[in-house]
Amino acid sequence: MESLAAVVAIIFMIALLGGPIAYVLTYIPGETLLAKILRRIPILIIAFLSTIICTQLIFAPIPILGKSAGIFGLVTNYFAIRREFFPDFYLRKYLKGKGIGGGRSKGNDGHGPAGQH
């Protein structure tokens, strides 16, 4: 039974700590290409393993605490991967460019004081 408890503890530690560790690794400076590669390899490995385990925790028939650990892990993995590989992607700006999302009228669309006659 001790080995089963150890396996469960390892699974939960990977789920809970994988995303935050990958996120912290994104703060390591890397000016050269070699430094970026050496930083990205552990981030990918940790985030990949954590994503697999978190997904299994979410879809497994376990109590809500286990599912919330899986959701926490997936969210932190998302932020780590986004920070490392897509630093210039802003969802709000992207949606606004597609015409989705908030924004003010320029006044020439018939709405507001400039559009009234």
ABEGO torsion letter per residue (X at the ends): XAAAAAAAAAAAAAAAAAAAAAAAAAABBBABAAAAAAAAAAAAAAAAAAAAAAAAAAABBBBAAAAAAAAAAAAAAAAAAAAAABAABBAAAAAAAAGBEBEBBAGAAGBEAAABX
